[in-house]
Amino acid sequence: MSRCSSRLRAALAAAALLASAAGAQDSVPAGPAKPTRLFSSDSVFSITIATDLKKYMSTRDSTAPWLSGKLIAGSDTLVIGLRPRGHYRRKSSTCSFPPVSVKFGKDVKGTEFAKQKKLKLVTTCWPGTADYEGYIPQEYMLYRVYNLITPISFRARYVHVTYLDPAHPDRAPIVTTAFFVEDQGDVASRNMGKLVKAQNAGRDDFDADALANLTLFEYMIGNTDLSFAAEHNVRFVQTGQFPPTVSPVPYDFDWSGVVGARYAKPDPSLPIHSVKERVWMGFCYTQDQLAPTIARFNAQREAITALYTNNPLLDPKAAEATLAYFADFWTTLNDPKKMSKAIHQHCSG
């Protein structure tokens, strides 16, 4: 996370004042927007994506022209565009099937994808390989966990997906699972906010509760793949007008220790040798400062555990391993000495 000091709050306040005076259209909404239809439910449904798979899988350029295709969901057939996205998982040396960005057309009205324009589809890295297939539901569940902690979070929607290649009928369909990640603008709208840039933000620029939520959550799941300075795997939502506050919103948890992806390795600069080792990746806190956040997490402990109990999406051994990983977190969280030691070994500011 960024540990830079800045004048971001003053700049945001000035920007808000100018926007108000000018009647700017991108000012903070007066009320929360409802979730779009796709992200209003946690039910799992099936889709089929038909495109030139051979061309898609051989294209690793995230700026390449959109590849035409169709998305079929129930009785609806939508015209879509697809192209690879991401960074590490887009490399052919990492994944045979790169992550997908889906662009929708104007035919989404009245369908499950109403009001969607472009979405991330988190896909399996190596279709048909058991452990890689297992990473998808494990990562998806972490979005559900963070939704329990705070509404200022990305929602996700799990799908069974079949990829067809009409251009190459001899190619076998790819049958797997995936999940869509909510549009970042919709996250902001649901929380009466708007997206802002915050690369140079310091601690005082952020909403204190939101910053503590994110920091403790990333520690809980053992995730160090986050950078405020680079806006890597985090977006920033400004809420309020005078003064405005900024909430960091995390996403992309495949490198977390709880998922334990085969390709995930910690940054060499960190004092850990495996992503499964937790390390505090944020600012320093006293026990009193963190007490409300600890209470918030403890209040959701049973609900978080329930997500992993008899969950049909998860392999039972993976669910058991996750709860064991979380059990170690709960032990540390509720032991003031252990928690203080965990924070102050690597915190800053």
C-alpha positions as CSV (number, residue, x, y, z in Angstrom):
1,M,0.0,0.0,0.0
2,S,1.1,3.6,-0.6
3,R,2.7,5.2,2.4
4,C,3.1,8.6,0.8
5,S,1.8,11.8,2.4
6,S,-0.2,14.1,0.2
7,R,-2.6,17.0,0.0
8,L,-5.3,14.8,-1.6
9,R,-8.0,15.7,0.9
10,A,-7.6,19.4,0.3
11,A,-7.5,18.9,-3.5
12,L,-10.7,16.8,-3.3
13,A,-12.4,19.4,-1.2
14,A,-11.5,22.1,-3.7
15,A,-12.7,19.9,-6.6
16,A,-16.0,19.3,-4.8
17,L,-16.4,23.1,-4.3
18,L,-15.8,23.8,-7.9
19,A,-18.1,21.0,-9.0
20,S,-20.9,22.3,-6.8
21,A,-20.4,25.9,-8.1
22,A,-20.4,24.7,-11.7
23,G,-23.2,22.2,-11.4
24,A,-21.0,19.4,-12.6
25,Q,-22.7,16.3,-13.7
26,D,-20.2,13.9,-12.1
27,S,-20.8,15.2,-8.6
28,V,-21.6,12.7,-5.8
29,P,-25.1,11.2,-6.2
30,A,-27.8,12.5,-3.9
31,G,-28.9,8.9,-3.0
32,P,-27.6,5.3,-3.4
33,A,-28.3,3.5,-6.6
34,K,-29.8,0.0,-6.6
35,P,-27.5,-2.9,-7.5
36,T,-27.9,-3.8,-11.2
37,R,-29.9,-6.9,-11.9
38,L,-26.9,-9.1,-12.4
39,F,-25.5,-8.3,-9.0
40,S,-28.7,-8.3,-7.1
41,S,-28.6,-12.0,-6.5
42,D,-26.1,-14.7,-5.5
43,S,-27.9,-17.5,-7.4
44,V,-25.7,-19.4,-9.9
45,F,-26.8,-19.5,-13.5
46,S,-25.3,-20.9,-16.8
47,I,-24.1,-19.0,-19.8
48,T,-22.5,-20.0,-23.1
49,I,-20.0,-17.8,-24.9
50,A,-19.5,-18.5,-28.6
51,T,-16.4,-17.0,-30.3
52,D,-13.3,-17.8,-32.2
53,L,-11.6,-19.5,-29.2
54,K,-8.4,-20.3,-31.1
55,K,-7.9,-16.6,-31.9
56,Y,-8.9,-15.5,-28.4
57,M,-6.5,-17.9,-26.7
58,S,-3.6,-16.9,-28.9
59,T,-4.2,-13.1,-28.4
60,R,-2.5,-11.8,-25.3
61,D,-2.7,-8.0,-26.1
62,S,-5.2,-6.3,-23.8
63,T,-5.4,-3.4,-26.3
64,A,-6.3,-5.7,-29.3
65,P,-9.5,-5.1,-31.2
66,W,-12.6,-6.6,-29.6
67,L,-13.2,-10.1,-30.8
68,S,-16.9,-10.6,-31.8
69,G,-19.0,-13.3,-30.1
70,K,-22.3,-14.2,-28.6
71,L,-23.3,-14.7,-25.0
72,I,-26.3,-17.0,-24.4
73,A,-28.1,-17.0,-21.1
74,G,-31.4,-18.9,-21.0
75,S,-33.5,-17.6,-23.9
76,D,-31.4,-14.5,-24.4
77,T,-28.7,-14.3,-27.0
78,L,-26.5,-11.2,-26.7
79,V,-23.9,-9.8,-29.1
80,I,-20.7,-9.2,-27.2
81,G,-17.0,-8.3,-27.7
82,L,-14.2,-10.1,-25.9
83,R,-10.5,-9.5,-25.3
84,P,-7.9,-10.6,-22.8
85,R,-7.3,-8.5,-19.7
86,G,-5.2,-8.5,-16.6
87,H,-1.4,-8.7,-16.1
88,Y,0.2,-11.8,-14.8
89,R,-2.6,-14.2,-15.7
90,R,-2.7,-12.8,-19.3
91,K,0.8,-14.2,-19.9
92,S,0.8,-17.5,-21.9
93,S,3.5,-18.8,-19.6
94,T,1.0,-18.4,-16.7
95,C,-2.3,-19.3,-18.1
96,S,-3.5,-21.2,-21.2
97,F,-6.8,-19.3,-21.0
98,P,-6.4,-15.6,-20.2
99,P,-8.9,-13.6,-18.2
100,V,-11.8,-12.1,-20.1
101,S,-13.1,-8.6,-20.6
102,V,-16.7,-8.7,-22.0
103,K,-18.2,-5.7,-23.8
104,F,-22.0,-5.6,-24.2
105,G,-24.1,-4.0,-26.8
106,K,-27.5,-2.3,-26.7
107,D,-29.4,-5.6,-26.6
108,V,-29.1,-6.1,-22.9
109,K,-32.3,-4.4,-21.9
110,G,-34.7,-6.8,-20.0
111,T,-32.0,-9.4,-19.6
112,E,-29.8,-10.5,-16.7
113,F,-27.2,-8.2,-18.1
114,A,-29.4,-5.1,-18.2
115,K,-27.4,-1.8,-17.8
116,Q,-24.1,-3.5,-18.2
117,K,-21.5,-2.1,-20.6
118,K,-18.2,-3.8,-19.9
119,L,-17.4,-6.4,-17.2
120,K,-14.5,-8.5,-16.0
121,L,-15.1,-12.2,-16.2
122,V,-12.7,-14.1,-13.9
123,T,-11.9,-17.4,-15.6
124,T,-10.0,-20.6,-14.9
125,C,-6.4,-20.3,-15.8
126,W,-6.0,-23.9,-17.1
127,P,-9.4,-25.4,-18.0
128,G,-9.8,-29.0,-16.8
129,T,-6.9,-28.8,-14.3
130,A,-8.4,-29.6,-10.8
131,D,-6.5,-27.2,-8.7
132,Y,-6.8,-24.3,-11.1
133,E,-10.6,-25.0,-11.4
134,G,-10.7,-24.8,-7.6
135,Y,-9.2,-21.4,-7.5
136,I,-12.3,-19.8,-9.1
137,P,-14.9,-20.6,-6.3
138,Q,-12.3,-19.9,-3.7
139,E,-11.6,-16.4,-5.0
140,Y,-15.3,-15.8,-5.6
141,M,-16.1,-16.5,-2.0
142,L,-13.7,-13.8,-0.8
143,Y,-15.8,-11.2,-2.5
144,R,-18.7,-12.6,-0.6
145,V,-16.8,-12.4,2.7
146,Y,-15.9,-8.7,2.1
147,N,-19.5,-7.9,1.2
148,L,-20.4,-9.0,4.7
149,I,-17.8,-6.6,6.2
150,T,-18.8,-3.5,4.1
151,P,-21.2,-2.4,1.3
152,I,-18.3,-0.4,-0.2
153,S,-17.1,-3.5,-1.9
154,F,-17.2,-5.2,-5.3
155,R,-20.0,-7.7,-5.8
156,A,-19.5,-10.8,-7.9
157,R,-21.8,-13.2,-9.7
158,Y,-20.8,-16.9,-10.2
159,V,-21.7,-18.7,-13.4
160,H,-21.3,-22.0,-15.1
161,V,-19.8,-21.2,-18.5
162,T,-19.4,-23.2,-21.7
163,Y,-17.1,-21.8,-24.4
164,L,-17.9,-22.8,-27.9
165,D,-15.9,-22.2,-31.1
166,P,-18.2,-22.1,-34.1
167,A,-15.3,-21.2,-36.4
168,H,-13.6,-24.5,-35.4
169,P,-16.3,-27.1,-34.9
170,D,-13.7,-29.8,-34.3
171,R,-12.5,-28.0,-31.1
172,A,-14.2,-29.5,-28.0
173,P,-16.2,-27.0,-25.9
174,I,-14.6,-25.7,-22.7
175,V,-16.9,-26.3,-19.8
176,T,-15.9,-24.6,-16.6
177,T,-16.9,-21.9,-14.0
178,A,-16.2,-18.2,-13.7
179,F,-17.6,-15.1,-12.1
180,F,-18.4,-11.6,-13.2
181,V,-17.1,-8.6,-11.1
182,E,-19.3,-5.6,-10.6
183,D,-18.4,-2.5,-12.6
184,Q,-16.4,0.0,-10.5
185,G,-18.8,2.9,-11.3
186,D,-21.7,0.9,-10.0
187,V,-19.9,0.2,-6.7
188,A,-19.5,4.0,-6.4
189,S,-23.1,4.7,-7.3
190,R,-24.4,2.1,-4.8
191,N,-22.6,4.0,-2.1
192,M,-23.5,7.6,-3.1
193,G,-20.0,8.2,-4.4
194,K,-17.9,8.6,-7.4
195,L,-14.5,7.2,-8.5
196,V,-11.4,9.3,-7.9
197,K,-7.7,8.9,-8.4
198,A,-5.6,8.6,-5.3
199,Q,-2.2,7.4,-6.2
200,N,-0.5,9.9,-3.8
201,A,-2.9,9.5,-0.9
202,G,-1.8,9.4,2.7
203,R,-3.5,7.9,5.7
204,D,-5.5,11.0,6.6
205,D,-7.0,11.2,3.1
206,F,-9.0,8.0,3.6
207,D,-12.1,7.2,5.5
208,A,-10.7,5.7,8.7
209,D,-13.3,2.8,8.9
210,A,-12.9,1.9,5.2
211,L,-9.1,1.9,5.4
212,A,-9.2,-0.3,8.5
213,N,-11.7,-2.7,6.9
214,L,-9.5,-3.1,3.8
215,T,-6.3,-3.5,5.8
216,L,-7.7,-6.1,8.2
217,F,-9.4,-8.0,5.4
218,E,-6.2,-8.3,3.4
219,Y,-4.4,-9.5,6.5
220,M,-7.2,-12.0,7.1
221,I,-6.9,-13.6,3.7
222,G,-3.1,-13.3,3.5
223,N,-3.1,-10.9,0.5
224,T,-0.1,-8.7,-0.3
225,D,-0.9,-8.2,-4.0
226,L,-2.1,-4.6,-3.5
227,S,-0.6,-1.1,-4.1
228,F,-2.3,2.2,-3.5
229,A,0.5,4.1,-5.3
230,A,0.0,2.1,-8.5
231,E,-3.7,1.7,-8.0
232,H,-3.1,-2.0,-8.3
233,N,-6.1,-4.2,-7.3
234,V,-7.8,-1.3,-5.6
235,R,-10.1,1.5,-6.6
236,F,-11.1,4.6,-4.7
237,V,-14.6,5.9,-4.1
238,Q,-15.2,9.5,-2.9
239,T,-18.3,9.9,-0.7
240,G,-19.6,13.1,0.8
241,Q,-19.0,16.7,-0.3
242,F,-17.7,18.9,2.5
243,P,-15.3,17.5,3.4
244,P,-15.2,14.5,1.0
245,T,-13.8,11.2,2.2
246,V,-12.2,8.4,0.1
247,S,-12.7,4.7,0.6
248,P,-10.3,2.2,-0.9
249,V,-12.1,-0.8,-2.4
250,P,-10.0,-3.9,-3.0
251,Y,-10.5,-6.6,-5.7
252,D,-8.5,-9.5,-7.3
253,F,-7.6,-12.0,-4.5
254,D,-6.1,-14.9,-6.4
255,W,-2.7,-14.2,-4.9
256,S,-4.0,-14.5,-1.4
257,G,-2.7,-17.1,1.0
258,V,-6.1,-18.5,1.5
259,V,-6.5,-19.3,-2.2
260,G,-2.9,-20.4,-2.4
261,A,-2.6,-20.4,-6.2
262,R,0.3,-22.4,-7.6
263,Y,1.7,-19.3,-9.4
264,A,1.4,-16.9,-6.4
265,K,4.6,-15.7,-4.9
266,P,5.2,-12.9,-2.4
267,D,7.2,-9.8,-3.4
268,P,10.9,-10.4,-2.6
269,S,11.0,-7.2,-0.5
270,L,8.5,-8.7,2.0
271,P,9.7,-10.7,5.0
272,I,7.8,-13.8,4.0
273,H,8.6,-16.8,1.9
274,S,5.1,-18.0,1.0
275,V,1.8,-16.2,0.3
276,K,0.3,-18.4,3.0
277,E,2.3,-16.4,5.6
278,R,0.4,-13.4,6.8
279,V,2.1,-10.0,6.9
280,W,0.5,-6.6,7.8
281,M,0.5,-4.5,4.7
282,G,-0.8,-1.2,6.0
283,F,-0.5,1.6,8.5
284,C,0.2,1.2,12.2
285,Y,-2.8,1.0,14.6
286,T,-3.2,0.9,18.4
287,Q,-5.6,-1.6,19.9
288,D,-8.0,1.2,20.6
289,Q,-7.9,2.5,17.1
290,L,-8.6,-0.9,15.6
291,A,-11.2,-2.0,18.2
292,P,-14.3,-1.0,16.1
293,T,-13.0,-2.8,13.1
294,I,-12.1,-5.9,15.2
295,A,-15.7,-5.8,16.6
296,R,-17.1,-5.5,13.1
297,F,-15.2,-8.6,11.9
298,N,-16.1,-10.6,15.0
299,A,-19.8,-9.7,14.5
300,Q,-19.6,-11.4,11.0
301,R,-17.6,-14.4,12.1
302,E,-20.6,-16.8,12.1
303,A,-21.8,-15.5,8.8
304,I,-18.4,-15.9,7.2
305,T,-18.1,-19.4,8.6
306,A,-21.6,-20.2,7.2
307,L,-20.4,-19.2,3.7
308,Y,-18.0,-22.2,3.8
309,T,-20.2,-24.7,5.5
310,N,-21.7,-27.3,3.1
311,N,-21.1,-24.9,0.2
312,P,-21.8,-26.8,-3.1
313,L,-19.4,-24.5,-5.0
314,L,-16.4,-25.5,-2.9
315,D,-14.5,-28.8,-2.7
316,P,-15.0,-29.9,1.0
317,K,-11.3,-30.1,1.6
318,A,-10.8,-26.6,0.2
319,A,-13.6,-25.3,2.5
320,E,-12.1,-27.0,5.5
321,A,-8.6,-25.6,4.7
322,T,-10.1,-22.1,4.4
323,L,-11.8,-22.3,7.7
324,A,-8.6,-23.6,9.3
325,Y,-6.7,-20.6,7.8
326,F,-9.3,-18.2,9.1
327,A,-9.3,-19.9,12.5
328,D,-5.6,-18.8,12.9
329,F,-6.7,-15.3,12.0
330,W,-9.5,-15.2,14.6
331,T,-7.0,-16.4,17.3
332,T,-4.6,-13.6,16.5
333,L,-7.4,-11.1,16.1
334,N,-8.7,-11.6,19.6
335,D,-5.4,-11.8,21.3
336,P,-4.2,-8.2,21.9
337,K,-0.6,-9.2,22.3
338,K,-0.5,-11.3,19.1
339,M,-2.4,-8.7,17.2
340,S,-0.1,-5.9,18.3
341,K,2.9,-7.9,17.3
342,A,1.5,-8.8,13.9
343,I,0.7,-5.1,13.2
344,H,4.0,-3.6,14.4
345,Q,6.3,-6.0,12.7
346,H,5.7,-4.5,9.3
347,C,3.4,-1.5,9.6
348,S,4.2,2.1,8.6
349,G,3.0,5.5,9.7
